[in-house]
Amino acid sequence: MKEQPTVLVADDEPQMVGVIAYALQTAGFQVIMAYDGLQALQQVEEHHPDIVILDVTMPGVDGFEVCRRVRNETTIPVLLLTVKDEPEDVIKGLELGADDYMTKPFSTRELVLRVQAILRRTRIRQVKVIESGPLRIDFERHRVTLHDLPVELTPLEYRLLTCLAANTGRVLTWQALLKEAWQLDVWQGSKEMIKVQIHRLRQKLEPNPAQPRFIHTVRGVGYRFDL
C-alpha cells in the first residue's frame, strides 16, 4: 500500500464531496473525486484507489451498481453513503460486497476513522496466517489450531470459517456466506443452514460458545469474525 492511501469520493453533491475530501486530506489521504456513477467507474479503472466512498443515490449508474462492478472486477474496499438507514439498503449494500456503510448526515471524523479501519482490515485479509489469542488459521496449509492443538473441521466448516476470517471485522450476510461457503444461490439454501454451521463452529472454537469471542452475530444482518 502507498504511503498516502488514495481515496475515491463519489457523490452527486459537489459540496459533500468537498467536505469529505477536505477531512480525508487533512488526515493524510490523497483524494480523487467523481460526481456520478459513470465517472466513479472511470476513476477506479484509471487510478485504482485504495478505497472507494460511494453515495448510493447518484443519478444514472447509482452507488449500488458501482459497488457491484467494483467488487466483481477488483478487490478495492467500498464504503457506502446513504440517506436512509433502512435494513434493506444495508443488507443490499453488504450483499453487493460493501465493506461498511454510513448514514447521512455523519461526522467527518467518524468517516475518517471508518476509512482507516477498513484499510487496516484490508491488510489483514492479505496475510497468509491469522492469529487471535489461542486460535490460529493457516490459509496456505489449510490448518486450524486452538492452543496449538489441531481443530478437526469438516470441509464445509473450514470454508465457512476461512470466509469469515478472510473478511475480519466485516459483517457478512447469510446470503453472502451461503454463496461463498456453499456455492449456492439464495433460493437453494436458507438462513437456518448458516445458523446451524455457525453453532457447530462455535462449539469447536469458542471458549464460551454462549458468549462468542471470535464469531459474532450482528442481529438482522449476518455474522462477523473479530480478532
CYANA upper distance limits for C-alpha pairs under 8 A (distance plus 0.5 A):
  1 MET  CA      5 PRO  CA      7.34
  1 MET  CA     50 ASP  CA      8.18
  2 LYS  CA      6 THR  CA      8.45
  4 GLN  CA     28 GLY  CA      6.93
  4 GLN  CA     29 PHE  CA      5.88
  4 GLN  CA     30 GLN  CA      6.65
  5 PRO  CA     29 PHE  CA      5.98
  5 PRO  CA     30 GLN  CA      6.63
  5 PRO  CA     49 PRO  CA      8.07
  5 PRO  CA     50 ASP  CA      6.32
  6 THR  CA     29 PHE  CA      6.41
  6 THR  CA     30 GLN  CA      5.07
  6 THR  CA     31 VAL  CA      6.12
  6 THR  CA     32 ILE  CA      7.81
  6 THR  CA     49 PRO  CA      5.54
  6 THR  CA     50 ASP  CA      5.75
  6 THR  CA     51 ILE  CA      7.35
  7 VAL  CA     29 PHE  CA      7.31
  7 VAL  CA     30 GLN  CA      6.66
  7 VAL  CA     31 VAL  CA      5.39
  7 VAL  CA     32 ILE  CA      6.77
  7 VAL  CA     49 PRO  CA      6.17
  7 VAL  CA     50 ASP  CA      6.48
  7 VAL  CA     51 ILE  CA      5.63
  7 VAL  CA     52 VAL  CA      6.30
  7 VAL  CA     53 ILE  CA      7.78
  8 LEU  CA     31 VAL  CA      6.37
  8 LEU  CA     32 ILE  CA      5.36
  8 LEU  CA     33 MET  CA      6.16
  8 LEU  CA     34 ALA  CA      7.88
  8 LEU  CA     40 ALA  CA      8.17
  8 LEU  CA     43 GLN  CA      8.13
  8 LEU  CA     44 VAL  CA      8.14
  8 LEU  CA     49 PRO  CA      6.68
  8 LEU  CA     51 ILE  CA      6.94
  8 LEU  CA     52 VAL  CA      5.25
  8 LEU  CA     53 ILE  CA      6.52
  9 VAL  CA     17 VAL  CA      6.90
  9 VAL  CA     20 ILE  CA      8.04
  9 VAL  CA     21 ALA  CA      7.66
  9 VAL  CA     31 VAL  CA      7.61
  9 VAL  CA     32 ILE  CA      6.87
  9 VAL  CA     33 MET  CA      5.48
  9 VAL  CA     34 ALA  CA      6.73
  9 VAL  CA     52 VAL  CA      6.71
  9 VAL  CA     53 ILE  CA      5.35
  9 VAL  CA     54 LEU  CA      6.84
 10 ALA  CA     17 VAL  CA      7.43
 10 ALA  CA     33 MET  CA      6.38
 10 ALA  CA     34 ALA  CA      5.02
 10 ALA  CA     35 TYR  CA      5.97
 10 ALA  CA     36 ASP  CA      7.02
 10 ALA  CA     37 GLY  CA      7.78
 10 ALA  CA     40 ALA  CA      6.50
 10 ALA  CA     52 VAL  CA      8.23
 10 ALA  CA     53 ILE  CA      6.61
 10 ALA  CA     54 LEU  CA      5.52
 10 ALA  CA     55 ASP  CA      6.75
 11 ASP  CA     16 MET  CA      7.57
 11 ASP  CA     17 VAL  CA      6.55
 11 ASP  CA     34 ALA  CA      7.08
 11 ASP  CA     35 TYR  CA      5.54
 11 ASP  CA     36 ASP  CA      6.80
 11 ASP  CA     54 LEU  CA      6.87
 11 ASP  CA     55 ASP  CA      5.57
 11 ASP  CA     58 MET  CA      6.89
 12 ASP  CA     17 VAL  CA      8.47
 12 ASP  CA     34 ALA  CA      8.32
 12 ASP  CA     35 TYR  CA      4.98
 12 ASP  CA     36 ASP  CA      6.04
 12 ASP  CA     55 ASP  CA      8.16
 12 ASP  CA     58 MET  CA      6.10
 12 ASP  CA     59 PRO  CA      8.01
 13 GLU  CA     17 VAL  CA      6.91
 13 GLU  CA     35 TYR  CA      7.55
 14 PRO  CA     18 GLY  CA      6.65
 14 PRO  CA     35 TYR  CA      7.45
 15 GLN  CA     19 VAL  CA      6.75
 16 MET  CA     20 ILE  CA      6.71
 17 VAL  CA     21 ALA  CA      6.42
 17 VAL  CA     33 MET  CA      7.60
 18 GLY  CA     22 TYR  CA      6.57
 19 VAL  CA     23 ALA  CA      6.89
 19 VAL  CA    108 THR  CA      8.44
 20 ILE  CA     24 LEU  CA      6.73
 20 ILE  CA    108 THR  CA      7.08
 21 ALA  CA     25 GLN  CA      6.48
 21 ALA  CA     31 VAL  CA      6.59
 21 ALA  CA     33 MET  CA      8.45
 22 TYR  CA     26 THR  CA      6.51
 23 ALA  CA     27 ALA  CA      6.88
 23 ALA  CA    108 THR  CA      6.76
 23 ALA  CA    109 ARG  CA      7.86
 23 ALA  CA    112 VAL  CA      7.67
 24 LEU  CA     28 GLY  CA      6.98
 24 LEU  CA     29 PHE  CA      5.87
 24 LEU  CA     30 GLN  CA      7.97
 24 LEU  CA     31 VAL  CA      7.69
 24 LEU  CA    112 VAL  CA      6.75
 25 GLN  CA     29 PHE  CA      5.31
 25 GLN  CA     30 GLN  CA      6.50
 25 GLN  CA     31 VAL  CA      7.18
 27 ALA  CA    112 VAL  CA      7.86
 32 ILE  CA     43 GLN  CA      8.33
 33 MET  CA     40 ALA  CA      8.21
 34 ALA  CA     39 GLN  CA      6.05
 34 ALA  CA     40 ALA  CA      5.68
 34 ALA  CA     43 GLN  CA      7.88
 35 TYR  CA     39 GLN  CA      7.14
 35 TYR  CA     40 ALA  CA      7.75
 35 TYR  CA     58 MET  CA      8.39
 36 ASP  CA     40 ALA  CA      6.73
 36 ASP  CA     58 MET  CA      6.19
 36 ASP  CA     59 PRO  CA      7.03
 36 ASP  CA     60 GLY  CA      7.96
 36 ASP  CA     61 VAL  CA      7.70
 36 ASP  CA     62 ASP  CA      8.19
 37 GLY  CA     41 LEU  CA      6.83
 37 GLY  CA     58 MET  CA      6.81
 37 GLY  CA     59 PRO  CA      7.78
 37 GLY  CA     60 GLY  CA      7.32
 37 GLY  CA     61 VAL  CA      5.19
 37 GLY  CA     62 ASP  CA      6.13
 37 GLY  CA     63 GLY  CA      6.92
 37 GLY  CA     66 VAL  CA      6.63
 38 LEU  CA     42 GLN  CA      6.86
 38 LEU  CA     60 GLY  CA      8.30
 38 LEU  CA     61 VAL  CA      6.61
 38 LEU  CA     66 VAL  CA      8.43
 39 GLN  CA     43 GLN  CA      6.68
 40 ALA  CA     44 VAL  CA      6.74
 40 ALA  CA     66 VAL  CA      8.00
 41 LEU  CA     45 GLU  CA      6.79
 41 LEU  CA     66 VAL  CA      7.11
 41 LEU  CA     70 VAL  CA      8.14
 42 GLN  CA     46 GLU  CA      6.63
 43 GLN  CA     47 HIS  CA      6.20
 43 GLN  CA     48 HIS  CA      7.83
 44 VAL  CA     48 HIS  CA      5.32
 44 VAL  CA     49 PRO  CA      6.80
 44 VAL  CA     70 VAL  CA      8.33
 48 HIS  CA     76 ILE  CA      8.29
 49 PRO  CA     76 ILE  CA      7.76
 50 ASP  CA     76 ILE  CA      6.60
 50 ASP  CA     77 PRO  CA      7.74
 50 ASP  CA    119 LEU  CA      8.24
 51 ILE  CA     76 ILE  CA      6.16
 51 ILE  CA     77 PRO  CA      5.56
 51 ILE  CA     78 VAL  CA      6.40
 51 ILE  CA     79 LEU  CA      8.17
 51 ILE  CA    115 VAL  CA      8.25
 51 ILE  CA    119 LEU  CA      8.03
 52 VAL  CA     76 ILE  CA      7.66
 52 VAL  CA     77 PRO  CA      6.89
 52 VAL  CA     78 VAL  CA      5.35
 52 VAL  CA     79 LEU  CA      6.71
 53 ILE  CA     78 VAL  CA      6.44
 53 ILE  CA     79 LEU  CA      5.26
 53 ILE  CA     80 LEU  CA      6.34
 53 ILE  CA     81 LEU  CA      7.67
 54 LEU  CA     63 GLY  CA      6.01
 54 LEU  CA     66 VAL  CA      8.47
 54 LEU  CA     67 CYS  CA      8.20
 54 LEU  CA     78 VAL  CA      7.80
 54 LEU  CA     79 LEU  CA      6.76
 54 LEU  CA     80 LEU  CA      5.37
 54 LEU  CA     81 LEU  CA      6.32
 55 ASP  CA     62 ASP  CA      8.24
 55 ASP  CA     63 GLY  CA      5.96
 55 ASP  CA     80 LEU  CA      6.40
 55 ASP  CA     81 LEU  CA      5.07
 55 ASP  CA     82 THR  CA      6.61
 56 VAL  CA     62 ASP  CA      6.09
 56 VAL  CA     63 GLY  CA      4.25
 56 VAL  CA     64 PHE  CA      6.18
 56 VAL  CA     80 LEU  CA      6.98
 56 VAL  CA     81 LEU  CA      6.56
 56 VAL  CA     82 THR  CA      6.25
 57 THR  CA     62 ASP  CA      6.06
 57 THR  CA     63 GLY  CA      6.70
 57 THR  CA     82 THR  CA      7.80
 58 MET  CA     62 ASP  CA      5.20
 58 MET  CA     63 GLY  CA      6.69
 61 VAL  CA     65 GLU  CA      6.67
 61 VAL  CA     66 VAL  CA      7.22
 62 ASP  CA     66 VAL  CA      6.85
 63 GLY  CA     67 CYS  CA      6.45
 63 GLY  CA     80 LEU  CA      7.87
 64 PHE  CA     68 ARG  CA      6.69
 64 PHE  CA     92 LYS  CA      8.50
 64 PHE  CA     93 GLY  CA      7.00
 64 PHE  CA     96 LEU  CA      7.85
 65 GLU  CA     69 ARG  CA      6.78
 66 VAL  CA     70 VAL  CA      6.57
 67 CYS  CA     71 ARG  CA      6.56
 67 CYS  CA     78 VAL  CA      7.31
 67 CYS  CA     93 GLY  CA      8.38
 67 CYS  CA     96 LEU  CA      7.12
 67 CYS  CA     97 GLY  CA      7.66
 67 CYS  CA     98 ALA  CA      7.25
 68 ARG  CA     72 ASN  CA      6.61
 68 ARG  CA     96 LEU  CA      5.84
 68 ARG  CA     97 GLY  CA      7.52
 69 ARG  CA     73 GLU  CA      6.61
 70 VAL  CA     74 THR  CA      6.08
 70 VAL  CA     75 THR  CA      8.11
 70 VAL  CA     76 ILE  CA      7.50
 71 ARG  CA     75 THR  CA      6.68
 71 ARG  CA     76 ILE  CA      7.51
 71 ARG  CA     77 PRO  CA      8.34
 71 ARG  CA     96 LEU  CA      7.85
 71 ARG  CA     97 GLY  CA      6.57
 71 ARG  CA     98 ALA  CA      8.44
 77 PRO  CA     98 ALA  CA      7.41
 77 PRO  CA     99 ASP  CA      6.51
 77 PRO  CA    118 ILE  CA      7.81
 77 PRO  CA    119 LEU  CA      8.33
 77 PRO  CA    122 THR  CA      7.92
 78 VAL  CA     97 GLY  CA      8.16
 78 VAL  CA     98 ALA  CA      5.48
 78 VAL  CA     99 ASP  CA      5.92
 78 VAL  CA    100 ASP  CA      7.43
 79 LEU  CA     98 ALA  CA      6.54
 79 LEU  CA     99 ASP  CA      6.34
 79 LEU  CA    100 ASP  CA      5.42
 79 LEU  CA    101 TYR  CA      5.79
 79 LEU  CA    102 MET  CA      8.08
 79 LEU  CA    115 VAL  CA      8.23
 80 LEU  CA     93 GLY  CA      7.86
 80 LEU  CA     98 ALA  CA      7.29
 80 LEU  CA    100 ASP  CA      6.90
 80 LEU  CA    101 TYR  CA      4.96
 80 LEU  CA    102 MET  CA      6.82
 81 LEU  CA    101 TYR  CA      6.24
 81 LEU  CA    102 MET  CA      5.55
 81 LEU  CA    103 THR  CA      6.32
 81 LEU  CA    104 LYS  CA      7.28
 82 THR  CA    101 TYR  CA      7.90
 82 THR  CA    102 MET  CA      6.85
 82 THR  CA    103 THR  CA      5.40
 82 THR  CA    104 LYS  CA      6.46
 83 VAL  CA    103 THR  CA      5.93
 83 VAL  CA    104 LYS  CA      5.39
 83 VAL  CA    105 PRO  CA      7.93
 84 LYS  CA     89 ASP  CA      8.04
 84 LYS  CA    103 THR  CA      6.83
 84 LYS  CA    104 LYS  CA      8.05
 85 ASP  CA     89 ASP  CA      7.68
 85 ASP  CA     90 VAL  CA      7.68
 85 ASP  CA    103 THR  CA      6.52
 86 GLU  CA     90 VAL  CA      6.94
 87 PRO  CA     91 ILE  CA      6.52
 87 PRO  CA    220 GLY  CA      8.34
 87 PRO  CA    221 VAL  CA      8.40
 88 GLU  CA     92 LYS  CA      6.48
 89 ASP  CA     93 GLY  CA      6.63
 90 VAL  CA     94 LEU  CA      6.74
 90 VAL  CA    101 TYR  CA      7.75
 91 ILE  CA     95 GLU  CA      6.45
 91 ILE  CA    173 THR  CA      7.62
 91 ILE  CA    221 VAL  CA      6.90
 92 LYS  CA     96 LEU  CA      6.76
 93 GLY  CA     97 GLY  CA      7.06
 93 GLY  CA     98 ALA  CA      5.98
 93 GLY  CA    101 TYR  CA      8.35
 94 LEU  CA     98 ALA  CA      5.38
 94 LEU  CA     99 ASP  CA      7.34
 94 LEU  CA    100 ASP  CA      7.96
 94 LEU  CA    171 VAL  CA      8.03
 94 LEU  CA    172 LEU  CA      7.34
 94 LEU  CA    173 THR  CA      7.35
 95 GLU  CA    172 LEU  CA      8.14
 95 GLU  CA    173 THR  CA      7.03
 95 GLU  CA    175 GLN  CA      7.59
 95 GLU  CA    176 ALA  CA      6.42
 99 ASP  CA    118 ILE  CA      7.62
 99 ASP  CA    170 ARG  CA      6.57
 99 ASP  CA    171 VAL  CA      8.20
100 ASP  CA    114 ARG  CA      8.47
100 ASP  CA    118 ILE  CA      8.38
100 ASP  CA    170 ARG  CA      7.89
102 MET  CA    106 PHE  CA      7.62
102 MET  CA    111 LEU  CA      8.32
106 PHE  CA    110 GLU  CA      7.90
106 PHE  CA    111 LEU  CA      7.94
107 SER  CA    111 LEU  CA      6.85
108 THR  CA    112 VAL  CA      6.73
109 ARG  CA    113 LEU  CA      6.85
110 GLU  CA    114 ARG  CA      6.60
111 LEU  CA    115 VAL  CA      6.72
112 VAL  CA    116 GLN  CA      6.73
113 LEU  CA    117 ALA  CA      6.62
114 ARG  CA    118 ILE  CA      6.65
115 VAL  CA    119 LEU  CA      6.78
116 GLN  CA    120 ARG  CA      6.79
117 ALA  CA    121 ARG  CA      6.79
118 ILE  CA    122 THR  CA      6.65
119 LEU  CA    123 ARG  CA      6.94
120 ARG  CA    124 ILE  CA      7.03
121 ARG  CA    125 ARG  CA      6.86
121 ARG  CA    167 ASN  CA      7.99
121 ARG  CA    168 THR  CA      6.82
121 ARG  CA    169 GLY  CA      7.16
122 THR  CA    126 GLN  CA      7.26
123 ARG  CA    127 VAL  CA      7.59
124 ILE  CA    130 ILE  CA      8.32
124 ILE  CA    166 ALA  CA      8.19
124 ILE  CA    168 THR  CA      7.82
125 ARG  CA    165 ALA  CA      8.43
125 ARG  CA    166 ALA  CA      5.53
125 ARG  CA    167 ASN  CA      6.74
125 ARG  CA    168 THR  CA      7.60
128 LYS  CA    138 ASP  CA      6.84
128 LYS  CA    139 PHE  CA      6.01
128 LYS  CA    140 GLU  CA      6.76
129 VAL  CA    136 ARG  CA      7.64
129 VAL  CA    137 ILE  CA      6.12
129 VAL  CA    138 ASP  CA      5.03
129 VAL  CA    139 PHE  CA      6.43
129 VAL  CA    140 GLU  CA      8.23
130 ILE  CA    136 ARG  CA      6.30
130 ILE  CA    137 ILE  CA      5.65
130 ILE  CA    138 ASP  CA      7.13
130 ILE  CA    165 ALA  CA      8.15
131 GLU  CA    135 LEU  CA      6.18
131 GLU  CA    136 ARG  CA      4.92
131 GLU  CA    137 ILE  CA      6.86
131 GLU  CA    227 LEU  CA      7.93
132 SER  CA    136 ARG  CA      6.97
132 SER  CA    227 LEU  CA      5.50
133 GLY  CA    227 LEU  CA      8.41
134 PRO  CA    145 THR  CA      8.37
134 PRO  CA    146 LEU  CA      5.78
134 PRO  CA    147 HIS  CA      5.26
134 PRO  CA    148 ASP  CA      7.82
135 LEU  CA    144 VAL  CA      7.94
135 LEU  CA    145 THR  CA      6.42
135 LEU  CA    146 LEU  CA      5.13
135 LEU  CA    147 HIS  CA      7.13
135 LEU  CA    205 LEU  CA      8.18
136 ARG  CA    144 VAL  CA      6.22
136 ARG  CA    145 THR  CA      5.74
136 ARG  CA    146 LEU  CA      6.92
136 ARG  CA    148 ASP  CA      8.47
137 ILE  CA    142 HIS  CA      8.14
137 ILE  CA    143 ARG  CA      6.63
137 ILE  CA    144 VAL  CA      5.17
137 ILE  CA    145 THR  CA      7.21
137 ILE  CA    162 THR  CA      8.33
138 ASP  CA    142 HIS  CA      6.23
138 ASP  CA    143 ARG  CA      5.69
138 ASP  CA    144 VAL  CA      6.76
139 PHE  CA    143 ARG  CA      7.37
139 PHE  CA    162 THR  CA      8.11
143 ARG  CA    150 PRO  CA      7.88
143 ARG  CA    151 VAL  CA      8.47
144 VAL  CA    150 PRO  CA      6.44
144 VAL  CA    151 VAL  CA      6.08
144 VAL  CA    152 GLU  CA      8.37
145 THR  CA    149 LEU  CA      5.56
145 THR  CA    150 PRO  CA      4.77
145 THR  CA    151 VAL  CA      5.74
146 LEU  CA    150 PRO  CA      6.89
146 LEU  CA    151 VAL  CA      6.95
146 LEU  CA    205 LEU  CA      7.68
151 VAL  CA    204 LYS  CA      7.80
151 VAL  CA    205 LEU  CA      8.45
153 LEU  CA    157 GLU  CA      6.13
153 LEU  CA    158 TYR  CA      6.29
154 THR  CA    158 TYR  CA      6.66
155 PRO  CA    159 ARG  CA      6.71
156 LEU  CA    160 LEU  CA      6.65
156 LEU  CA    181 ALA  CA      7.26
156 LEU  CA    182 TRP  CA      7.81
157 GLU  CA    161 LEU  CA      6.59
157 GLU  CA    197 GLN  CA      7.25
157 GLU  CA    201 LEU  CA      7.11
158 TYR  CA    162 THR  CA      6.55
159 ARG  CA    163 CYS  CA      6.47
159 ARG  CA    181 ALA  CA      5.78
160 LEU  CA    164 LEU  CA      6.84
160 LEU  CA    177 LEU  CA      7.60
160 LEU  CA    180 GLU  CA      8.38
160 LEU  CA    181 ALA  CA      5.68
161 LEU  CA    165 ALA  CA      6.51
161 LEU  CA    201 LEU  CA      8.14
162 THR  CA    166 ALA  CA      6.21
163 CYS  CA    167 ASN  CA      7.08
163 CYS  CA    177 LEU  CA      7.94
163 CYS  CA    180 GLU  CA      7.53
163 CYS  CA    181 ALA  CA      7.35
164 LEU  CA    168 THR  CA      6.88
164 LEU  CA    172 LEU  CA      7.92
164 LEU  CA    223 TYR  CA      8.34
164 LEU  CA    224 ARG  CA      7.06
164 LEU  CA    225 PHE  CA      6.03
165 ALA  CA    225 PHE  CA      6.19
165 ALA  CA    226 ASP  CA      8.24
167 ASN  CA    171 VAL  CA      8.45
167 ASN  CA    225 PHE  CA      7.79
168 THR  CA    224 ARG  CA      7.48
168 THR  CA    225 PHE  CA      5.65
168 THR  CA    226 ASP  CA      6.17
168 THR  CA    227 LEU  CA      7.66
169 GLY  CA    224 ARG  CA      6.51
169 GLY  CA    225 PHE  CA      6.29
169 GLY  CA    226 ASP  CA      5.89
169 GLY  CA    227 LEU  CA      8.35
170 ARG  CA    224 ARG  CA      6.25
170 ARG  CA    225 PHE  CA      7.76
171 VAL  CA    218 VAL  CA      7.80
171 VAL  CA    221 VAL  CA      8.03
171 VAL  CA    222 GLY  CA      6.68
171 VAL  CA    223 TYR  CA      5.94
171 VAL  CA    224 ARG  CA      5.11
171 VAL  CA    225 PHE  CA      8.33
172 LEU  CA    176 ALA  CA      6.59
172 LEU  CA    177 LEU  CA      7.06
172 LEU  CA    221 VAL  CA      8.07
172 LEU  CA    222 GLY  CA      5.89
172 LEU  CA    223 TYR  CA      5.93
172 LEU  CA    224 ARG  CA      6.80
173 THR  CA    177 LEU  CA      6.84
173 THR  CA    221 VAL  CA      6.08
173 THR  CA    222 GLY  CA      4.62
173 THR  CA    223 TYR  CA      7.00
174 TRP  CA    178 LEU  CA      6.49
174 TRP  CA    191 LYS  CA      6.41
174 TRP  CA    194 ILE  CA      6.90
174 TRP  CA    221 VAL  CA      8.16
174 TRP  CA    222 GLY  CA      5.95
174 TRP  CA    223 TYR  CA      7.96
175 GLN  CA    179 LYS  CA      6.82
175 GLN  CA    185 ASP  CA      8.36
175 GLN  CA    186 VAL  CA      6.37
175 GLN  CA    191 LYS  CA      8.04
176 ALA  CA    180 GLU  CA      6.62
177 LEU  CA    181 ALA  CA      6.11
177 LEU  CA    182 TRP  CA      7.90
177 LEU  CA    194 ILE  CA      7.99
178 LEU  CA    182 TRP  CA      5.68
178 LEU  CA    183 GLN  CA      6.99
178 LEU  CA    184 LEU  CA      6.32
178 LEU  CA    185 ASP  CA      7.60
178 LEU  CA    186 VAL  CA      7.48
178 LEU  CA    189 GLY  CA      7.57
178 LEU  CA    190 SER  CA      8.47
178 LEU  CA    194 ILE  CA      7.60
179 LYS  CA    183 GLN  CA      4.98
179 LYS  CA    184 LEU  CA      5.33
179 LYS  CA    185 ASP  CA      6.35
179 LYS  CA    186 VAL  CA      7.85
180 GLU  CA    184 LEU  CA      8.25
184 LEU  CA    188 GLN  CA      6.48
184 LEU  CA    189 GLY  CA      7.32
185 ASP  CA    189 GLY  CA      7.49
186 VAL  CA    190 SER  CA      7.45
189 GLY  CA    193 MET  CA      7.40
190 SER  CA    194 ILE  CA      7.71
191 LYS  CA    195 LYS  CA      6.84
192 GLU  CA    196 VAL  CA      6.66
193 MET  CA    197 GLN  CA      7.02
194 ILE  CA    198 ILE  CA      6.56
195 LYS  CA    199 HIS  CA      6.67
196 VAL  CA    200 ARG  CA      6.92
197 GLN  CA    201 LEU  CA      6.66
198 ILE  CA    202 ARG  CA      6.67
198 ILE  CA    215 ILE  CA      8.44
199 HIS  CA    203 GLN  CA      6.82
199 HIS  CA    209 PRO  CA      8.42
200 ARG  CA    204 LYS  CA      7.03
201 LEU  CA    205 LEU  CA      6.56
201 LEU  CA    206 GLU  CA      8.41
202 ARG  CA    206 GLU  CA      5.48
202 ARG  CA    209 PRO  CA      5.78
202 ARG  CA    212 PRO  CA      7.67
202 ARG  CA    215 ILE  CA      7.76
203 GLN  CA    209 PRO  CA      6.32
205 LEU  CA    209 PRO  CA      8.48
206 GLU  CA    212 PRO  CA      6.42
206 GLU  CA    213 ARG  CA      6.87
206 GLU  CA    214 PHE  CA      7.42
207 PRO  CA    212 PRO  CA      8.12
207 PRO  CA    213 ARG  CA      8.10
208 ASN  CA    212 PRO  CA      6.64
208 ASN  CA    213 ARG  CA      8.27
212 PRO  CA    216 HIS  CA      6.67
213 ARG  CA    226 ASP  CA      7.96
214 PHE  CA    225 PHE  CA      5.92
214 PHE  CA    226 ASP  CA      5.68
214 PHE  CA    227 LEU  CA      6.98
215 ILE  CA    223 TYR  CA      7.30
215 ILE  CA    224 ARG  CA      6.28
215 ILE  CA    225 PHE  CA      5.13
215 ILE  CA    226 ASP  CA      7.11
216 HIS  CA    223 TYR  CA      6.08
216 HIS  CA    224 ARG  CA      5.66
216 HIS  CA    225 PHE  CA      6.72
216 HIS  CA    226 ASP  CA      8.05
217 THR  CA    222 GLY  CA      6.62
217 THR  CA    223 TYR  CA      5.13
217 THR  CA    224 ARG  CA      7.00
218 VAL  CA    222 GLY  CA      5.72
218 VAL  CA    223 TYR  CA      5.96
218 VAL  CA    224 ARG  CA      7.50
